[in-house]
Amino acid sequence: MGFARRQVRTHTAAILETMAASTASNGASTLQRPRQAPSTRAAWLFFAGIFIAVYVASLFTPPLLDDVDAAHAECAQYMAESGDWITPKIDGIRYIEKPPLPYWTVAVLYRMTGLEDAFTTHLPNAFAILGLTWLSWLWVYSAWGPRTGFYAGLGVLTSIGPFLFTRFIIPEAILSFFFLLGLYCLITGLEQDRPQRLYWMWASVALALLTKGLIAIVFFFGAAIPYLIITGQWRRWRALKPISGFLLFLAICAPWHILCGIANPDQGHPVGNHPTLGNVHGFFYFYFVNEHFLRFLGERYPHDYNKLPALWYWLTHIAWLFPWSLFLPAAMAVAWKTRHRWMQRLRHDAGQSLDFYRQNGLRKDVGGYALRLRFRIHSVWLLSLFSAVTLIFFAISTNQEYYTFPVWTPLLMLIAGVIAEAEERHSADGGRPILSTAWLTGGQIAFAGMGVLSAAILGWGLWESRHLPSVADIGTLLAHRDVADYTLAMSHLFDLTGPSFAALRLPAVLAAIALLVGPVVGVALRLKRRHMASTISIALTMTAFLVAAHIAFARFEPMLSSKQLADIMIRDGAPTDTFIVYGDQSYASSVIFYTDHFRKGLALEVEPRCGQHGEGTTLLWGSCYPDAPDIFLSDRQLAAMWGKGNRKWLFAEDTERPPAEQLLAGRLYPVRSIADKTLWTDRPLEGGASARIPLAAREPGGI
């Protein structure tokens, strides 16, 4: 055993020396072929430039969005201000649908910086992307080489999906980092005989569980166990630290679950005669049964979620991994052509047979090459298994578009391996080339075709809207098609209209130039066999496009965020004023967040409370506790209190506006309407602005 460990360390040192020599010599071949790639310093300067342009610059705008973004920020805000790190709350109501780690990270930043804004709130997501870039580069560099590592980092930083779903505070980016860290520690801990990394593996799984819940165990071990069986490493099960590692796992993730169960016992009263909740309202039932098992089965209560159709579920991954998904056909071709070889390589040909040494005996570092080849093969298996388990799970379960976020980085790593192998003219297992560079040229031409077509569409839109004024409130120009009841993250994309294009001129021009010039230059470089420059052109094109996309995203602020209404309340109101939401609090969560330090009391909701018919409210479960604050009003209560006592402010989305206007006809004083939401008060504001007159005195629909 001691001799074997010394051999492993010797081979590991050989790998590091070989990779260092490769970088220093600008392409010395570890596989006896030219392998040009930027130096580590150059690669990371490149990564840093893209990260700052795409992820750091976008942290400042727009402000926190309504619904999940500001609602989750409310949980962190409550923790930072109250010191209660066990039970997250929204507007004073228990909200334990999700584990607390994302709230903890934001709450710590709130306390450290004293700032409660979009930049601070979204900073953990940006750091998670940077961590994924580092891990993917580090892992792929060791398994394939410097060029592949460089491409993997570019893939993470410039793909559509990771950018799109880090615009608001959801845990997927952080979860993906912990998953990838755990998988990396598993494979390197066993391959390099570094037992301390196995403890990091257990810690990573525990932190993933505190980030997203029990799926951390399902996905990680759903991939790890088959991997250990296939590779034959299950015989080394003692090396995995099953006892001490599991105790570390429990020490990290168990305390919060236990303390939260104690702080939120089964003391709620029944919700009518509902068969799911019945008399059970404790944390353990709600969190483990309702939020995990019943959600998987599509029976979670309340039913405020949706599921992508099967075809769209699979096809959307082309969009989330774009533009690197254009090389998926090449990756699938490699998988098909090598389908009979990988198990044989895995078991018998990665430096374990005499034939291997006969075929590779002329290599200067045959031992290091064997270890590197073994690590590469094991990496392909582990990344593929993890991706397959996660994708199949969410194909069966309820899902949102971003639920498969954790597999995007592994898939990008595998795609990067295929691109680099085709460019460097060698195969994943060190043999002769499997694919010609024609596959890469085809993907590049497809990218150019899509770029030219997109640029043409943008150009047409710019021409057609050339005489239209640019409207600050783009929400007034959008349709409201209510696709999937807006329960899918991308539902609002279907609200875009032609006139709304006039408000997007600057980002449209930037995107059109990037998509027209970049892909065409990339094709020219590919045809001249300047492959690495061509691949880099894809990343640069997407960097420019994502910058333009963020500018466009920020233009949707009036529709996505209600901070403007919060600013009005702070400017014209008083701390003793009462804020009321006609409907679910998530409709105006950004108002509640931004006015938290200004208002002395909790926001009120005209929403059925526990035991009534409010099955759509996000606070249903927490409202059932006897000590829950009485923030829910009926229509009758609202009508009775309107115009009496301290000033009242009423918020409603367009869908809730007609009943609010009917209920309080003649007593509403409109303050401001943006996009699809309106803010009223119950008495005239000082200043006598013409817009601030009773609704009954205005023409119908005259706001």
N, C-alpha and C positions, 0 to 999 in steps of 0.2 A: 504493500500500500504506500509506503514512504517513497519507494522508487517511482511509482506511478505519479504521485503528486509532484515529485521533482521534475518528471518529464513534462507534466502539464504546465508547470511554471516556466520551464525552459521554452516550450512551444509558445506560450503566451508572450514571453519576452521577445521571441523571434518575430512574432506578428507585429509588435509595436516597433521594433527596429526596422522591419521591412516597410511598414507604412510611413515611418519617419523618413527613410531613405527615398521612398517614392515621392514624397512631398518636396524634399530638398533638391532632388534631381530633376524636377519638373517633368515627371513621367517615367521614371525608371520602373520596369515591369516586375511586379511580384508574380505575375502569371505569364512572364516572358512575352508581353505585348505592350505597346505604348498605352499609358493610362494617364492622360493629362487631366489635371483638375486644379482649381485654385488652391493656394496654400490655406491652412487652417485660419490664419489671420485674415486673408483676403475673403474667404468664405464668410466669416463672421462679420466682417465689415459690410459685406453685401447683405447678409441677414439683418443686421442692425438698421441699415438704411431703409429696407422694405418695412421692417417692423415699426419704425418711427413714423414713416409716411402713411402706413395703412392702419396701424392699431393705436399708436400713441396719439397722433393728431386727431383721431376720431373720438377720443375720450371726452372732449370738451363739449361737443354738440351731438345730437340735440339734448335737451334736458331729459330727466327720467320720464318714461312713457307710462301711460295709464295701463291698467290691468296688471300683469304679472311683474313687470319691471318695478314700478313704484310700490306694489303690494309687498314684494319680497324685501325691498329697501325699508319699508315700514317695520318689518320684523327686526332687521338689523338696527334700525333707529331706536326701537323700543329696548332692545338689549343694551345698547350703548348708554342710553339714558337711565334705565331702571336698574341695571346691574343684574337682572334676571337672565342668566345664560342658559336656563333649562327649558323654559316654556316660551316659544315665540308667540307674539301677539300682534294682531292687526286691529287698530282702533279699539284696543282694550279687550278684544275677544281672542281666546285661544286659537292658534292656527298651527297645528302640528301635522300637516299633510306631508312635509318634507323633513329630512334630517337637518341638523343645525349648522354643519360646518360652513356652508356658503354664507349663512347669516353671521357666524362668528368672525369670519375673515373681514367682512365689510364693517361689522361693528367695531372691531379692533382698529381698523383704519379710521373710522369716525372719531374714536377716542384719541388716537395718536395725532391726527392732523387737525381735529376740531372742525373739519369740513364735512358737510353732508350734501353732496352734490353728485352729478352724473359721473364726473371724473373719478372721484373716490370710490363710488359704488361699482363702477365697471372695471376698475384697476385689477382686481383678482382675475377676471376673465382674460385680460391682456397678458398678465403674467403667466397664466396657464398656457396660452398659445406660445409664448416664448419658451416655456418649459417643454412643450411638445416638440418645438423646433429643435431644441437641444438634444432631447432624448432620441428623436428620430435620426438626427445627424450622427450622434454618438454610436447608436446601435448599428445603423447601416454602414457607417464608415468601417467598423470592425468586421462586419460580415461580408461586404462587397468591395469596399474601397472608397477613396476620397471623392471620386466623381459621383458615385451613387449617394453618398452621404450628403453631398452638396445639393443634389436634386431632391432628396427627401425633404430637406429643410425648406427649399423653395416651394415644394408642393404644399406643405403645411401653411406657409405664410401667404400663398397667393391663390388658394382654392376658394370657390364661392361659399361653400357650406360653413367652414370655420369662421369666415368673416361675417357672414350673415347672422349666425346664431350666437355671436358674442356682442350683439348690439344691445342686449338687455340681460338682466341678471337671472340667468338660469344656470344650473350646476353642471351642464354637460361638458364644458371645456375643462373644468377642474376635475371632474370624474374621469375624463379621458386621460389626463395627465397621470392620475394615480393608477389607472389600469396599465398604462404603458410602462410606468415605473415598476410596477409589480411584475409584469411579464419580463422586463429587462433584468430585474434582479433574480428572477427564477432561472432564466437561461444562463446568465453569466455566473450566478452562484454555483450552478452545477458544472458548467463547462470549464470554468477557471478555478474550481475548487476554492471558492471564497465564501465560507459559511456565513460571515457577517451579512452578506447580501441577502441571504434567505430570511434573516430577521427583518430586513427592509421590505422584503416581499410581503411578509405577514402584516407589517405596519401599513403598507400601501393598500392592502385589501381592507384593513380596518378603516382607514381614512376614506376609501371609496365608499364603504358602507355608511359612514357618517355624512357622505356627500349626497348619496342617491338612494340608499336603502338596500334591501336584500338582494337586488339584482347584482350587486358587487360580488357576492358569493357565487351566484348562479353563473355569471359570465366568466369570472376568473377561473373557477375550478371546473366549469364546463369545458374550458379549453385546456387547462393545465393537466387534468387527469388523463384525457385521451392522448395528449402530447407525451406524458410520461410513459404511457403504455406502448405507444407506437415506437418511441425511441428506445424502449427497453430500460429507461432510467428509473422505472418504478422500483427496481431492485435496490436503488439507493435511497429508499424512502426515509431512512434515518437521517440522511444529510439534509432533508427538508425541515428539520427541527419541529416535528409534529407536535411535541408536547410543549416545549418552551416557547416555540413560535406561536402556538395557539393561545397560550397564556398571555403573550404579548398582545395578540389580537384582541383578546377579551379585555385586557387592561386599558386598551385605547377606546374601544367602541361600546363596551358594556355599561360603563358608569352613566353616560347620558341616558341610555334607554331605561335603566333602573330608576334613576332620579326622576325622569320625566313620568314614568309610570306611577311613582309615589306622589308626585305633584299634581297628577291629573287622574285620580282614581275613578272608579265606576260610581259616580254619584249623580249623574244627569238623570233627568226624567224622560219618559218615553216620547218619541216623535210619532204621535198618533198611533196607528196600528201597523206601522211599516215593518214588514217581515225581516228586513236586513238589520236595522238598528235595534228595533224593539226597546228593551230596557238596558241594553248594553251600550255604554258611552265612555268607558274608560279608555285610556291611551292605548293599552295593549291590544284591545280589539280593533279600535279605529285605525291604528297605525299598521299593525301587522296583517289583520284580516281584511279590513275594508280597503286600505290604501295599497296593499300588495296583491293578495290572492284574488280578491273580488275585482280589482282593476284588471288583472291579467285575464280574468274570465269575462270581462265586459259587464260586470254586475255591480260595480262600485256605486255607492250612494253618497251624494247626489250625482246624477248622470250629467256631468257638465263637460264632457270630453267627446272626441270623435275618433274615427279611424280612417286612415287612407285606404282607398280601394287597392286591391292587391297589385294590379298592374302599375298604378302610379307609385305605390310604395317602392317597387324595384326600379322603375325608370327615373325617379327623382334623384337617385344616387349618381346618375350621369350629371345632373346639375350640381349637386353638392360637391363633387370631385372635379368639376370643370375648372380649367381646361385639360387637366391631366387625365380625366376620364376618356379623352380622345385616344389615349394609348391603351385603353382596356382591351380592345381587340388584339393588340400585340401580346398583352399579358395572357389572355385566354389562349392564344395560339401557342405560346410557350408551354402553358400548363397542359394543353392537349398533346403536344409533341413529346413531352417528357413524362406522360402519365404512367408509363410502365417502368420508368427508370428510378423514380425517387425513392421508392421503398427499398430497392436493391442498394442504391447509394447510401441510404440511411443506415442499413444494417451491416453491409459487407464491404463497401468500397470507399468509405471515407477514412482511409489510412489504416484500415483494420485487416487488409488482406495482402498476401504476397504479390498478387497481380497488380495491386495499386502501386507498390514500390517498384515493380518491374517497369510499369508504364511511365512513372514519374521520377525514376531514379536519377535522371540527369539534372533535375532541378537543384539549384543551390541550397534550397531550404525545404526539402521534401517534408520534413517533420512539421515545420510551421505551416506549410501549405496544406497538409492533411488536417491539421487542427482548424485552420481557417475555413477549409471546405466543409468540415463537419459542422462548425458553428453556423455557416451560411445555410446549410440544408436544414438544420434544426430551427433556424430563424424563420425560414419559409413555412415550415410545418406549424410552428407556434402561432405566427401571425395569421396564417390561413385558418387555423382552427378557431382562434378567437373571433375572427371576422364572421365565420360561418355560424358559430353558436349564437352570436348576438343578432345577426340578420334573421336567422330562422326564428328566434324567440319573438322578435317584434313583428315578424310576419304573421305570427299566430295571435299575439296579444293585441290589446288596444295600443295605439301609437300616435305620436305626433311626428312631424317631418324631421325634427332634430333628435329623436330618440336614439338613432343609430350613430350619433356623433362619435362615440368611442371607437368605431371601426374605421373611420375615415383616415386617421393617421396610419394605422397598419396597412390599409389598402394603398395609400400613397407611397408608403415605403416599398411595397412590392412592385408597384408601377415604376418607381424610380429605379429599382434593380433591373427591370426589363429594358428601360430606356438606355441606361448606362451600358448594359451588356451588349445591346445591339450596336451602340455607338463604338464601343471598344472592341467589337468583333470577337466576343467570347461568350460562352454559355454560363448559366448559373452554377453549374457543377465543374467549371474549369475546362470543359471540352471544347470542341469546335463550335462555331456559331450556329445557333438554332434558327435565328431570324436574320433576314437581310435588312439593311437600313431602309428598304422600300416601305416597310411597315411604319417607320417613323416619318418618312416623307408623306405617306398617305394621311397620317394623323395631322401633320403640319398643314397639308393642303386643306383638310377639312376645317381646321382652325381658321385658315385664311379665308375660306369660303364663307364661313359663319361670320367672320369679322367684317368682310366686305358687305355681306347682306345686312348685317346689323347697322353698319355705318350708313348704308343706303336708306334704311328705314328711319334712322335718326335724322339724316339729312332731309328726307321728305317731311318728317314731322317739323323740323325747324323751318322749312320753307312754308309749309301750310300755316304755321302759327306766327309767321313773321309780322302780321298786322295786329295780332292779339296782344293786349296788355299783359304784363307779368303780374299776376295776382299774388299778394303775400300769403293769403289764406288758401292754399291749394285744396283744402278739404271741401271748399264750396264748389269746386269744379268736378268732384269725383262722383261716380255713381255709387249706389249702395245696394249691391247685389246679394249681400248676405249669404255668400257661398258657405255651405256647411255650417250655417248659423254662427259664423266667425269663431268656431271652436278649433279650427286649424290655424297654425301660425302664419300661413301664407295666404289666408283668405282675402285680405285686403288688396292683394295684387290684382284681383279681378275687378276692383273698383276704378282702375285707371280709365281715363277718357281722353279723347283728342284735345279738347281745350286745356286739360291739365298740363299738357306738354309745354305750354307757354311759360309756366313757372319753372321749367327745368332746362332753360336754354344753356346756361353755363355748363352744368354737368353733361348735357347732351353733346355739346361741342367737344368737350374733353374726351368723352367716351368714343365719339365718332372718329376723332383723329387717332386715338390709340388703337382702335379696332381696325382701322383702315391701313395704317402704316406698319404697326408692329407685326402682324401675321404675315403680310406680304414680304417684309424684310426677312422674316424667319424662314419662309419657303426658299428665298434666294440663297440664304446661308446654307440651308439643308442641301440644296442641289449642288452647291459648291463643296459639299462634304465638310463644311465647318460646323460639325454637329453640336459641339458644346455651345458655341455662340448662338446657334439656332434655338437650342433649348432655353438658354438664358433669355433670349428675346421673348419667349412665351411668358416668363416670369415678369419681365419688365412691362410687357403689354398689360398683364393682369394687374400689376401694381398701379399703373395709371388708371385702368378701368375701375379698380376698387376705390381709389381716391375720388373719382367722379361719382361712383355709386354712393359714397358716403355723403358727398355734397347734396346729391338728390335726396337721400334719406333724411338729411337735416331739414330739407325744404318741407317735409311732411309733418314738421313739428305741430302745427295747429291741429292736425287730425289725430296724431298719435299721443300727444301730451296736452295736459290742461294747465301747464305752469303759468301761462298768461293770465288765466282766471285767478290762480293763486296770488299772482302779483297784484292784481286789482284789489283783492280782498285785503291784502296787507297794506296797500296804499290808502284805500278809502274806508277800511273798516276799523274795528276796535277789538282788543283781545277778548272782550266779553261777548262778542258776537257768536252766533250759533250757525254752524255750517250743516246743511242737510242735503243728502243725495237722494234723488228720487229714483230708486232702483238699487242695484248692487253696489257696494262700496268700490269695487274694482273699476267701475266706470269713471270714478273721479279720484283714484288712488294717488295720482300725482298732486292734486290739490291738497289732499289730506297730509301727504308727506311734506310738501313745501310750506304749509301753514302750521305745522306742528308746534314750532317754537313761538308762533304768534298767538294761536288760539289757546285759551285756558282749558276748555272742555273738549270732550270727544266729539267727533262728527256723528251725526244721526243719519239713519237710513229709513226711507219709506219702503220697507221690505218685510214680508211676512217672517215672523220669528219662529223659533223652535216650536214644533207641535202644530204649526199651521201649514200652509201650502207653499212655503218658500223653498222648494226643492232645488232651486237654481243658485241660491246664495252661497258664496265661498265660505261664509262664516257660520253655516248651519250647525255643524257639530259643536263648535265652541259656544254658540249661543244657547245650547241646551244646558249648560252648567248653571246651577242655582246662583252662583256668585258672579255670573256674567253681567256686565253693565247693561243697563236698559237703554240701548241706543236705537232700537227698532220702533218705528212709528207706524201706525195705521193711517189711512187717508183721513179718518175722522180726527185723529189726534193732531195731524198736521194742520188741518183746517182750523182747529180750535186754537192752536198756539200761534198761527200766522198773524203777524201784525201786532202782537202783544209782547210786552217785556223788552228784552234786548233785541237788537237787530238780528234778523234771520236772512241767511243766504241760501238759495235753493239752486241745485245743479241738476240738469237732466239731459240725457242724450235724446236725439231726435225720436227714437222709438218710444221714449217715455214722456215726451213733451206733450202730446195731446191730452192724456189724462191729467197731467199736472195743470195745464191751462184750464181744463174744464173744472177741476176741483177748486182752483183759486181764481176763477174768472173775476176780473175787475180789481184784484188785489195784488197783482204781480207787477213789479217794476223792473223791466229788462235792463241789465247792466252791460252784458257783452255776449255775443254769439260768435263762436269760432267753429268752423268745420261743421260737425254734426252734434254740437253740444251748446247749451245755453245756460247762462248764470242770471238769476233774478235776485232781487231783494224785496223785502216787505214794506219798504218805505222809501221815499225819494232820497237820493244821495245829495250831499251838499255840492253846490256848483251849478245845478240846474241844467245839466247837459240835455240836449233835445232827445237823446235816445232813452233817457231815464224818465219815462212817463208811464202811467198805468197802461197795461196791455189792452184794456177795454177801449181806451181812447185811440189806439192805433188801428191802422187798416189790417185786415186779416193777413197773416203771414208777413207782417211788416217789419220783423226784426232784421 
